[in-house]
Structures are given as structure tokens and as C-alpha cells.
Amino acid sequence: MSYPFFRFPQLVRSDILKQMSVLESFSIATLSARSRAAVRISNSSQRFELIIKVGEKSVISRSKGFRSYDDDVLTILFKSNDEKKTEFQYQQWKLFSQDSVPVEVEKIEKFGHTLITFWDDALAITEEIPKYLFGTFKKLSITLDLGSADLESFYKMFSFVKDLKLELKHVLVGSYANTKDEVVETVLHECRAIEQFSIVGGVSENFYYDLHTRQPFNFKYIHIERPQWVTKDHMIKLFLTCERVRLEEREFEVSEIRDIINEWVDGCRLKHFEVYGKDEHYQHDFVLRLSNTFNDKIPVPRAKVYNPERNIHEDIMFPTDSCFLITRTDGSNGIIYEREKVLFLTTDFEMGTDELNANR
């Protein structure tokens, strides 16, 4: 025997909806404006994370800290109508601005549900997502993966997010197949104050970012692959205002790292800097030569160092002359060290007082 859902009191309806998976909540929200409002009210205290891969898919999940299963994730794939299987019988859903959209639902163990949808123009539909989902899940933080999208697509998505006052948490731009220099330059400038930023696949050899006319970055974390365009002066004028910087495949000289550290010593926001080189550019000898350019360095044989990728402090025993401590002008300390051919500078570490005094 069925019972009309909207005859339940609002508190009861909200409690029922809170127990549902993301897929179940989303599917109910597509039924009517009233259903969508009910889902929005029930989820008003919960935060959701939305990853938008422009033109390809969206992934929505509950933020950590709220009651949910590990696989309570909904991936919406956007495909062309030409990709439909002629012999397959699809469900018909009312999605976004369309009254009847062919849909296939898949359950993938440990990865939640996948909603495969088919459209005449998948890219255009991607641009409607933030507005629609904001009307369904009130507290959204967004990761925008632009891939090789053009500037028009970026500005449309960026405007949606700004107009709706959504939290743009992370932007990724570029691809290994086709990265457009002008898109990377513009997106990097426009998004310079968001929490996280990534450049994927690198840019061309002719890429240029004018450090004299552009404002400093204010990222909590920036990750750049193949950053050959990042010079010592870029680091000093644009990157020291970030909290964490990770560069892959960039070989600085000892003198360049020395100049960067000198600026860092005088005071800046940077807490963690890691730079990966090709082959064995950053190894024990590099740190030794770098330490010899400082008169006030202190050797560090062992420390508990924070690993931001794993969100833990690791107890590290450093080989002789592979780690040293530098004191900043404000009295705080940082260590410079090499590990697995990666050069690190960090202020997030712990070291015993006795051990520190023994090496002074």
C-alpha cells in the first residue's frame, strides 16, 4: 500500500530524504518543483562537493564529516545521442531544461552510481549544471576541470559560479593532448585567489606570463606540471603569497633557490614548497651546495615533517648534509631537505629541543 509522500509532515519528509543516497535524492528532485524544494530543504545543513569535467561528466558527493557511505557518489556522464545503443531500452528522465532525456543507471561497487545521459549538445548542458544543482543541493563547493575547453566555455562556467555565489574550490586547466596557452594564462589570472589551482600537462615553450603586470597569486595550493615558464623572479613576485606550491619538472640552479629562500626568510605566506626535477637534478649534492651558501644553517638529522598529500606527520631520518634548518627574520623556522630526488622547503615540522641544541 502506498502513501502520498507529501502528506507526511515536513520534518518527517526531511528525515526520510536525509537517509537517501545522492542518486535517490537527485532522482526525486527531478520529479517536480515541489520535490526539488523538498530535497533542497532536507539537505540544507549538509555540504556537497561537485566536480565538473566540462563537456564530459559531473560528480557529486557529500563532503566528509556528514553521514554517508563511502560509495555515496553520483557521477553524471554526458554523451552524444549518436552514442546510444539502438537495441537498448533507456529510461526517460526530466533533466535540467529537457523534458525527456535518455538515461541509463549503473551501480559500480565502491564508486557509487553512474547516470549515463544522452544529449544533442553535451557541452551546452554542462554549463547548466551549477545553476540546476544549486537549486537542489544548497551548499555546494565546486571543482572545475576545464581540460582543453576554450575561453568562452570557461567564462560561462565562471560567471555561473560567481553569480550564484558558489564556492569555487579547485580549478584544473590543460590536458596532455591539447593545452591552449591563452586559456591557461587567462584562467590563471582570473582564478588567482581561489583555494586550489592546477595546470595539467604543461604549456608550450612559448608560454609567457607577465610577472610585471599580473598580480601575485593567493592560492592555498597550486600544482603545475612542466612549469618551465616559472622563473626565479616568478617565484619571488607571484608565488610566495601562496601557502603551498608544487612544481613538477623544473630544474632551478642552486643560486636561484638561494635567492628564493632569501626572500622567503624576510617573511611571506609560503609554508610548503616542493619542486621535482628531471633525472637526479635534486639530490644530496644539491642540498649540500645550497647549505654551503648560508652561514647560519643548522644540520637536521631527524624531524617529524608534515606530508600534505597524506595529511600526516612522518618521522624522517635524514642522511648527513641532506637537511638543514633556517631561521626567518620573525624568529620562525623552516627546513630545506631532499627526499627521493625532490627538493622541499617547509615550516610544518617538529624537532626535539635537545636534538636542535646539539646541532647548533
C-alpha positions as CSV (number, residue, x, y, z in Angstrom):
1,M,0.0,0.0,0.0
2,S,1.5,3.3,-1.0
3,Y,1.2,6.6,0.9
4,P,1.5,10.1,-0.6
5,F,4.9,11.4,0.3
6,F,3.8,15.0,0.7
7,R,1.1,14.1,3.3
8,F,4.0,13.5,5.8
9,P,4.9,16.4,8.0
10,Q,7.9,18.4,6.7
11,L,10.2,17.2,9.5
12,V,9.3,13.6,8.6
13,R,9.9,14.2,4.9
14,S,13.2,15.8,5.6
15,D,14.3,12.9,7.8
16,I,13.4,10.4,5.1
17,L,15.2,12.3,2.4
18,K,18.4,12.6,4.6
19,Q,18.6,8.8,4.7
20,M,18.7,8.6,0.9
21,S,21.7,8.3,-1.3
22,V,22.8,11.1,-3.6
23,L,21.3,9.3,-6.6
24,E,18.0,8.8,-4.8
25,S,17.9,12.5,-3.7
26,F,18.8,13.6,-7.2
27,S,16.2,11.4,-8.9
28,I,13.4,12.6,-6.6
29,A,14.4,16.2,-7.2
30,T,13.8,15.7,-11.0
31,L,10.1,14.7,-10.5
32,S,8.7,18.2,-9.8
33,A,9.5,21.7,-8.5
34,R,7.9,20.6,-5.2
35,S,10.1,17.5,-4.9
36,R,13.2,19.5,-5.7
37,A,12.3,22.1,-3.0
38,A,11.8,19.2,-0.5
39,V,15.3,17.8,-1.3
40,R,16.9,21.2,-1.0
41,I,15.3,21.7,2.4
42,S,16.4,18.3,3.7
43,N,20.0,18.9,2.6
44,S,20.3,22.5,3.8
45,S,22.6,21.6,6.6
46,Q,24.9,19.3,4.5
47,R,27.7,20.3,2.3
48,F,28.2,18.7,-1.1
49,E,31.2,18.6,-3.5
50,L,30.6,18.9,-7.2
51,I,33.3,18.1,-9.8
52,I,32.6,19.4,-13.3
53,K,34.6,18.0,-16.1
54,V,33.5,20.4,-18.9
55,G,31.7,18.6,-21.7
56,E,32.2,15.1,-20.2
57,K,30.8,14.5,-16.7
58,S,29.9,15.8,-13.2
59,V,30.5,14.0,-9.9
60,I,28.6,15.0,-6.8
61,S,29.2,13.6,-3.3
62,R,28.7,14.5,0.3
63,S,31.5,16.3,1.9
64,K,33.5,14.5,4.6
65,G,32.1,14.8,8.1
66,F,28.5,14.0,7.1
67,R,26.8,10.7,7.5
68,S,27.2,8.8,4.2
69,Y,28.6,5.6,2.8
70,D,32.0,5.6,1.0
71,D,30.3,4.9,-2.3
72,D,27.6,7.5,-1.9
73,V,28.7,9.3,-5.1
74,L,26.8,10.1,-8.2
75,T,28.6,10.5,-11.5
76,I,26.6,12.0,-14.4
77,L,28.1,11.3,-17.8
78,F,27.2,13.4,-20.7
79,K,27.2,11.7,-24.1
80,S,26.1,12.4,-27.6
81,N,22.8,11.0,-28.8
82,D,24.9,9.3,-31.5
83,E,26.4,7.1,-28.8
84,K,23.1,5.5,-27.8
85,K,22.7,1.7,-28.3
86,T,19.9,1.2,-30.7
87,E,18.8,-2.0,-29.1
88,F,18.8,-0.7,-25.5
89,Q,15.7,0.5,-23.8
90,Y,16.5,3.7,-21.9
91,Q,14.7,5.3,-19.1
92,Q,13.3,8.8,-19.8
93,W,14.1,11.4,-17.2
94,K,13.3,15.1,-16.9
95,L,16.7,16.7,-16.5
96,F,17.8,20.3,-16.4
97,S,15.9,22.1,-19.1
98,Q,14.9,19.0,-21.0
99,D,11.6,17.2,-20.5
100,S,12.7,13.8,-21.8
101,V,16.3,12.6,-21.6
102,P,17.5,9.0,-22.3
103,V,19.2,7.7,-19.2
104,E,21.0,4.6,-18.1
105,V,21.8,3.9,-14.4
106,E,24.8,1.8,-13.4
107,K,26.0,0.7,-9.9
108,I,29.7,0.4,-9.7
109,E,31.0,-1.2,-6.4
110,K,33.0,1.3,-4.3
111,F,32.4,4.0,-6.8
112,G,28.7,4.7,-6.3
113,H,26.2,5.2,-9.1
114,T,26.7,6.4,-12.6
115,L,24.0,8.2,-14.5
116,I,24.7,8.0,-18.3
117,T,22.8,10.7,-20.1
118,F,22.5,11.5,-23.8
119,W,22.2,14.9,-25.4
120,D,22.3,16.8,-28.7
121,D,24.9,19.2,-27.2
122,A,26.7,17.8,-24.1
123,L,28.9,20.9,-23.7
124,A,25.9,23.3,-23.5
125,I,24.2,21.0,-20.9
126,T,27.4,21.1,-18.8
127,E,27.0,24.8,-18.4
128,E,23.6,24.5,-16.9
129,I,24.7,22.2,-14.1
130,P,25.8,24.7,-11.4
131,K,22.5,26.6,-11.5
132,Y,20.4,23.4,-11.5
133,L,22.2,21.6,-8.7
134,F,22.3,24.8,-6.6
135,G,18.5,24.6,-6.6
136,T,18.8,21.0,-5.4
137,F,21.8,20.9,-3.1
138,K,22.2,24.3,-1.3
139,K,25.8,24.1,0.0
140,L,28.0,23.3,-3.0
141,S,31.7,23.5,-3.3
142,I,32.9,23.2,-6.9
143,T,35.9,21.7,-8.6
144,L,36.0,22.9,-12.2
145,D,38.1,20.7,-14.6
146,L,38.3,22.7,-17.8
147,G,40.6,20.2,-19.7
148,S,41.1,21.7,-23.2
149,A,37.9,23.8,-23.1
150,D,38.1,27.2,-24.8
151,L,37.8,30.6,-23.1
152,E,34.1,31.0,-23.9
153,S,33.3,27.8,-22.0
154,F,35.4,29.0,-19.1
155,Y,33.8,32.4,-18.8
156,K,30.3,30.9,-19.0
157,M,31.0,28.4,-16.1
158,F,32.9,31.1,-14.1
159,S,30.1,33.5,-14.4
160,F,27.5,30.9,-13.3
161,V,29.5,30.2,-10.2
162,K,30.1,33.8,-9.3
163,D,26.5,34.9,-10.0
164,L,25.2,32.1,-7.7
165,K,27.9,32.9,-5.1
166,L,29.0,29.3,-5.0
167,E,32.4,28.2,-3.5
168,L,34.8,27.6,-6.4
169,K,37.3,25.4,-4.5
170,H,39.6,24.0,-7.2
171,V,40.2,24.8,-10.9
172,L,42.2,22.5,-13.2
173,V,43.2,23.6,-16.7
174,G,45.0,21.9,-19.5
175,S,45.3,18.4,-20.9
176,Y,48.1,16.1,-22.1
177,A,46.6,16.2,-25.6
178,N,45.7,19.8,-26.3
179,T,46.5,22.7,-23.9
180,K,45.8,26.2,-25.1
181,D,48.3,28.8,-23.8
182,E,45.9,31.7,-23.9
183,V,43.3,29.8,-21.9
184,V,45.9,28.8,-19.2
185,E,47.1,32.4,-18.9
186,T,43.6,33.9,-18.6
187,V,42.2,31.3,-16.2
188,L,45.3,31.5,-14.1
189,H,44.8,35.3,-13.7
190,E,41.1,35.2,-13.2
191,C,41.2,32.4,-10.6
192,R,44.3,33.7,-8.8
193,A,42.6,33.9,-5.4
194,I,40.7,30.5,-5.2
195,E,41.8,27.7,-2.8
196,Q,43.4,25.3,-5.3
197,F,44.7,25.6,-8.8
198,S,46.3,23.0,-11.2
199,I,47.9,23.2,-14.6
200,V,47.8,19.7,-16.2
201,G,50.0,18.6,-19.0
202,G,52.1,21.8,-19.2
203,V,52.1,24.6,-21.8
204,S,54.0,25.3,-24.9
205,E,57.6,26.5,-24.9
206,N,56.4,29.9,-26.0
207,F,54.1,30.4,-23.0
208,Y,54.6,33.7,-21.2
209,Y,53.1,35.1,-18.0
210,D,54.0,38.7,-17.4
211,L,55.1,39.0,-13.8
212,H,55.3,42.8,-14.0
213,T,51.7,43.4,-14.9
214,R,50.0,40.5,-13.2
215,Q,49.0,40.4,-9.6
216,P,50.5,37.9,-7.1
217,F,48.7,34.6,-6.6
218,N,46.8,33.9,-3.4
219,F,46.2,30.1,-3.7
220,K,46.2,27.8,-0.7
221,Y,47.7,25.2,-3.1
222,I,49.0,25.4,-6.7
223,H,50.3,22.5,-8.6
224,I,51.9,23.0,-12.1
225,E,53.2,20.3,-14.4
226,R,56.1,21.1,-16.7
227,P,56.5,24.7,-15.4
228,Q,59.5,25.8,-17.5
229,W,58.0,29.3,-17.7
230,V,58.2,29.7,-13.9
231,T,61.5,31.6,-13.3
232,K,63.1,32.6,-10.1
233,D,61.5,36.0,-10.4
234,H,58.1,34.5,-11.0
235,M,58.5,32.5,-7.7
236,I,59.5,35.6,-5.8
237,K,57.0,38.0,-7.1
238,L,53.9,35.8,-7.7
239,F,54.2,32.5,-5.7
240,L,55.4,33.4,-2.2
241,T,51.9,34.7,-1.4
242,C,50.6,31.1,-1.8
243,E,50.5,28.6,1.1
244,R,51.7,25.6,-0.8
245,V,53.5,25.3,-4.2
246,R,54.3,22.2,-6.1
247,L,56.2,22.3,-9.4
248,E,57.0,19.2,-11.5
249,E,59.9,19.0,-13.9
250,R,61.6,22.3,-13.1
251,E,65.3,22.5,-12.6
252,F,66.4,25.6,-10.6
253,E,70.1,26.3,-10.1
254,V,71.5,26.5,-6.5
255,S,71.8,30.3,-6.8
256,E,68.2,30.6,-7.8
257,I,66.9,28.5,-4.9
258,R,69.2,30.6,-2.6
259,D,67.6,33.8,-3.9
260,I,64.1,32.4,-3.4
261,I,64.9,31.3,0.2
262,N,66.3,34.7,1.0
263,E,63.0,36.3,0.0
264,W,61.1,33.7,2.0
265,V,63.3,34.4,5.1
266,D,62.2,38.0,5.1
267,G,58.6,36.9,5.5
268,C,55.8,35.6,3.3
269,R,52.8,33.3,3.4
270,L,54.5,30.2,1.8
271,K,54.6,27.2,4.2
272,H,55.4,24.4,1.9
273,F,57.4,24.3,-1.4
274,E,58.3,21.2,-3.3
275,V,60.0,21.0,-6.7
276,Y,60.6,18.0,-8.8
277,G,63.4,17.9,-11.3
278,K,64.3,15.5,-14.2
279,D,66.6,12.6,-13.5
280,E,68.7,13.3,-10.5
281,H,68.9,17.1,-10.5
282,Y,67.8,17.5,-6.9
283,Q,69.8,15.1,-4.8
284,H,72.2,15.1,-1.9
285,D,74.9,17.1,-3.6
286,F,72.4,19.9,-4.5
287,V,71.3,20.3,-0.9
288,L,74.9,20.3,0.3
289,R,75.9,23.0,-2.2
290,L,72.9,25.0,-1.2
291,S,73.6,24.8,2.5
292,N,77.1,26.0,2.0
293,T,75.7,29.3,0.7
294,F,74.2,30.0,4.2
295,N,76.3,30.9,7.2
296,D,73.6,30.4,9.8
297,K,72.2,27.0,8.7
298,I,71.8,24.2,11.3
299,P,72.1,20.5,10.2
300,V,68.9,18.5,10.9
301,P,69.4,14.7,11.3
302,R,65.8,13.9,12.2
303,A,62.4,15.6,12.2
304,K,58.7,14.9,12.1
305,V,57.6,16.5,8.8
306,Y,54.0,17.1,7.7
307,N,53.1,15.3,4.5
308,P,50.2,17.3,2.9
309,E,49.3,14.5,0.4
310,R,48.7,12.0,3.2
311,N,47.7,14.6,5.9
312,I,50.1,13.1,8.5
313,H,53.5,13.9,10.1
314,E,56.2,11.5,9.0
315,D,59.2,10.7,11.2
316,I,62.2,11.1,8.8
317,M,65.9,10.3,9.4
318,F,67.9,12.4,7.1
319,P,71.3,11.4,5.7
320,T,74.2,13.6,6.6
321,D,74.0,17.0,4.9
322,S,70.6,16.4,3.3
323,C,68.5,18.6,5.5
324,F,69.2,21.9,7.3
325,L,67.3,24.5,9.3
326,I,66.9,28.2,8.5
327,T,65.6,30.8,10.9
328,R,63.4,33.6,9.4
329,T,63.5,37.2,10.4
330,D,60.3,36.8,12.5
331,G,62.0,34.0,14.6
332,S,60.1,31.1,13.0
333,N,62.0,28.2,11.5
334,G,61.9,26.2,8.3
335,I,63.8,23.2,6.9
336,I,65.2,22.6,3.5
337,Y,65.7,19.0,2.5
338,E,65.9,16.5,-0.3
339,R,63.9,13.2,-0.4
340,E,63.6,10.8,-3.3
341,K,65.2,13.4,-5.6
342,V,62.6,16.1,-4.7
343,L,63.6,19.4,-3.0
344,F,61.4,20.6,-0.1
345,L,61.1,23.7,1.9
346,T,58.6,23.6,4.8
347,T,57.7,25.3,8.0
348,D,55.4,22.4,9.2
349,F,57.8,20.2,11.1
350,E,58.6,19.1,14.7
351,M,62.0,18.6,16.2
352,G,63.1,18.0,19.8
353,T,64.8,20.9,21.6
354,D,67.7,18.7,22.8
355,E,68.3,17.5,19.3
356,L,68.2,21.0,17.9
357,N,70.6,22.4,20.5
358,A,73.0,19.5,19.9
359,N,73.4,20.6,16.3
360,R,73.8,24.3,16.8
